Amino acid sequence: MTSETGTHTSTSTSTSTTTSVSPSVSTPEPADLPLAPGRWALDPYHSAVGFVIRHLGISKVRGHFARFDAELTVGSTVDDCAVTATVAVDSIDTGNADRDAHVLAPDMLDVARRPTLAFRSTRIRGEGADWVLEGELTLGDVTRNVTFDVEFGGAEDSLADGRRHAGFEANGEIRRSDFGLDFAPGILGDVLKIQLDLQFVAPEPQDA
């Protein structure tokens, strides 16, 4: 779950036709994942990248990133599928502009050194609605392994653009100390929960 980030103010679709063809010329699709092969682009207006972190150990602060992009590459088998994503760190929004500016400062996230959060998958496994996405998450010069539990919400043709859309919900967590983010101990928790709602649009035939 890399290109210029998709922007919305808050880290792709085919139609099916029934024809009489020989099974030998039908397009293969990954088992249990009914998505046409090709590069599925993110629909940023129906997607979100959120996070949750504990404050003082007694409550949770929630936020999101406003600018991000992702691409789902579907191959002929699950082993041939891949996800990449980028998030613009300076688009963080916790609902408090002063707090966001402080978090981005050199003594905290230091956005000048860490402008982008990047993900690339290393393994995808599962079936039906339940999947596991494993990959590498990079912030600044630090890369760590991360695992997301993914729910495949299904795929439908959109009346708006006539293309097929596929939806996913993913949840995972990281320890910020693993990325050298050890500021505010005792105030902010170490575990950061990541919550993703991603919708992808099937490729145009020439982009498959």
C-alpha positions as CSV (number, residue, x, y, z in Angstrom):
1,M,0.0,0.0,0.0
2,T,4.6,6.1,-5.0
3,S,3.7,9.2,-6.9
4,E,2.6,12.8,-6.4
5,T,0.2,12.8,-3.5
6,G,-3.5,12.9,-4.0
7,T,-5.0,16.1,-2.4
8,H,-8.3,16.5,-0.7
9,T,-9.3,19.1,1.9
10,S,-9.4,17.1,4.9
11,T,0.6,7.7,2.0
12,S,-8.5,1.9,-10.4
13,T,-12.1,0.0,-12.9
14,S,-13.3,-2.2,-15.5
15,T,-16.8,-3.1,-16.7
16,S,-17.5,-6.7,-17.5
17,T,-19.1,-7.9,-20.7
18,T,-20.5,-11.4,-21.3
19,T,-19.1,-12.9,-24.5
20,S,-18.6,-16.5,-25.6
21,V,-14.9,-17.1,-25.4
22,S,-12.7,-20.0,-24.9
23,P,-11.4,-20.4,-21.3
24,S,-7.9,-20.3,-22.8
25,V,-8.2,-16.7,-23.7
26,S,-10.0,-15.4,-20.7
27,T,-8.1,-12.9,-18.5
28,P,-6.7,-14.6,-15.4
29,E,-7.6,-13.0,-12.0
30,P,-6.0,-13.6,-8.6
31,A,-7.7,-16.3,-6.6
32,D,-10.4,-14.9,-4.3
33,L,-9.7,-11.3,-5.4
34,P,-11.9,-10.4,-8.3
35,L,-10.0,-7.5,-9.7
36,A,-8.8,-7.1,-13.2
37,P,-5.0,-7.1,-13.7
38,G,-3.3,-3.8,-14.1
39,R,-2.5,-0.7,-12.1
40,W,-5.4,0.5,-9.9
41,A,-5.1,4.2,-9.0
42,L,-6.2,5.7,-5.7
43,D,-9.5,7.5,-5.5
44,P,-8.4,10.2,-3.0
45,Y,-11.9,11.6,-2.5
46,H,-13.1,8.3,-1.1
47,S,-10.0,7.4,0.9
48,A,-8.4,8.4,4.2
49,V,-5.2,7.9,6.1
50,G,-5.8,8.3,9.9
51,F,-3.9,7.6,13.1
52,V,-4.5,7.3,16.8
53,I,-2.0,7.9,19.6
54,R,-2.5,7.9,23.4
55,H,-2.1,11.1,25.4
56,L,-0.9,10.8,29.0
57,G,-1.9,7.2,28.8
58,I,-5.5,8.0,29.6
59,S,-7.1,9.1,26.3
60,K,-6.6,9.1,22.6
61,V,-5.7,11.8,20.1
62,R,-6.9,11.2,16.5
63,G,-5.6,12.7,13.4
64,H,-5.2,12.2,9.6
65,F,-3.0,13.2,6.7
66,A,-4.6,15.3,4.0
67,R,-2.2,14.5,1.1
68,F,-1.3,11.0,0.1
69,D,-1.3,8.6,-2.8
70,A,-1.3,4.9,-3.3
71,E,-1.3,2.4,-6.2
72,L,-2.5,-1.2,-6.3
73,T,-0.9,-3.4,-8.9
74,V,-2.9,-6.5,-9.6
75,G,-1.1,-9.4,-11.3
76,S,-2.3,-12.8,-12.6
77,T,-1.8,-14.3,-9.1
78,V,-1.8,-12.9,-5.5
79,D,2.0,-13.3,-5.5
80,D,2.2,-10.8,-8.4
81,C,0.1,-8.1,-6.6
82,A,1.8,-5.1,-4.9
83,V,0.9,-2.0,-3.1
84,T,2.9,1.3,-2.8
85,A,1.9,4.5,-1.0
86,T,3.3,7.8,0.0
87,V,2.1,10.3,2.6
88,A,3.1,14.0,2.9
89,V,4.1,14.4,6.5
90,D,3.4,18.2,6.5
91,S,-0.2,17.5,5.7
92,I,-0.8,16.2,9.3
93,D,-4.1,17.4,10.8
94,T,-5.0,16.8,14.5
95,G,-7.7,19.4,14.6
96,N,-5.4,22.0,16.2
97,A,-3.2,24.1,13.9
98,D,-0.8,25.2,16.7
99,R,-0.3,21.6,17.8
100,D,0.3,20.4,14.2
101,A,2.9,23.1,13.7
102,H,4.6,22.0,17.0
103,V,4.6,18.4,16.0
104,L,6.3,19.2,12.6
105,A,9.0,21.3,14.3
106,P,12.7,20.1,14.4
107,D,12.5,18.8,18.0
108,M,9.6,16.5,17.1
109,L,8.9,15.1,13.6
110,D,11.4,17.5,12.0
111,V,9.5,17.6,8.6
112,A,12.5,19.0,6.9
113,R,14.3,15.7,7.5
114,R,11.3,13.5,7.2
115,P,9.0,15.0,4.5
116,T,7.5,11.7,3.3
117,L,6.2,8.5,4.8
118,A,6.6,5.7,2.2
119,F,5.3,2.2,2.0
120,R,6.0,-0.7,-0.3
121,S,4.5,-4.2,0.1
122,T,6.6,-7.3,0.4
123,R,3.9,-9.9,0.7
124,I,0.1,-10.2,0.4
125,R,-1.9,-13.2,1.6
126,G,-5.4,-14.1,2.5
127,E,-8.7,-14.9,0.8
128,G,-12.3,-13.7,0.5
129,A,-12.7,-10.5,2.6
130,D,-9.8,-11.1,5.0
131,W,-6.2,-10.3,3.9
132,V,-2.8,-9.5,5.4
133,L,-0.5,-6.9,3.9
134,E,3.2,-7.0,4.9
135,G,5.6,-4.4,3.8
136,E,8.3,-1.8,4.6
137,L,7.5,1.6,6.0
138,T,10.1,4.3,5.5
139,L,10.3,7.6,7.4
140,G,13.3,9.7,6.8
141,D,16.3,7.4,6.7
142,V,14.7,4.6,8.8
143,T,12.8,1.6,7.3
144,R,10.9,-0.8,9.4
145,N,8.6,-3.8,8.7
146,V,4.9,-3.3,9.2
147,T,1.8,-5.5,8.9
148,F,-1.7,-4.5,8.1
149,D,-4.9,-6.5,8.6
150,V,-7.0,-5.7,5.6
151,E,-10.7,-6.1,4.9
152,F,-11.7,-6.2,1.2
153,G,-15.0,-4.4,1.1
154,G,-15.8,-5.5,-2.5
155,A,-15.8,-4.0,-6.0
156,E,-18.6,-2.2,-7.8
157,D,-19.1,-0.2,-11.0
158,S,-19.4,3.5,-10.3
159,L,-22.3,5.4,-11.8
160,A,-20.2,8.6,-11.7
161,D,-17.3,7.5,-13.9
162,G,-18.5,4.1,-15.3
163,R,-15.4,2.4,-14.0
164,R,-15.0,-0.3,-11.4
165,H,-14.0,0.7,-7.8
166,A,-12.6,-1.6,-5.1
167,G,-12.6,-0.7,-1.4
168,F,-10.3,-1.8,1.4
169,E,-10.0,-1.1,5.1
170,A,-6.6,-1.6,6.7
171,N,-5.4,-1.4,10.3
172,G,-1.9,-1.7,11.7
173,E,0.4,-0.2,14.3
174,I,4.0,1.0,14.7
175,R,6.2,2.1,17.5
176,R,7.4,5.6,17.0
177,S,10.6,4.9,18.9
178,D,11.5,2.4,16.1
179,F,11.7,5.4,13.8
180,G,13.8,7.6,16.2
181,L,10.7,9.6,17.3
182,D,11.2,9.4,21.1
183,F,10.1,13.0,21.9
184,A,7.5,13.7,24.6
185,P,7.9,10.5,26.7
186,G,5.2,10.1,29.3
187,I,3.0,12.5,27.3
188,L,2.5,10.7,24.0
189,G,2.3,6.9,23.8
190,D,4.9,5.0,21.8
191,V,2.3,3.0,19.8
192,L,0.8,4.7,16.8
193,K,-2.2,3.0,15.3
194,I,-2.7,3.5,11.6
195,Q,-6.2,3.3,10.1
196,L,-6.7,3.3,6.3
197,D,-9.8,3.5,4.2
198,L,-8.7,3.1,0.6
199,Q,-10.7,3.0,-2.6
200,F,-9.0,2.2,-5.9
201,V,-10.1,2.7,-9.5
202,A,-9.5,0.0,-12.2
203,P,-7.2,0.9,-15.0
204,E,-8.3,2.0,-18.4
205,P,-7.8,-0.8,-20.9
206,Q,-4.6,0.8,-22.3
207,D,-3.2,1.2,-18.8
208,A,-3.6,-2.4,-17.7
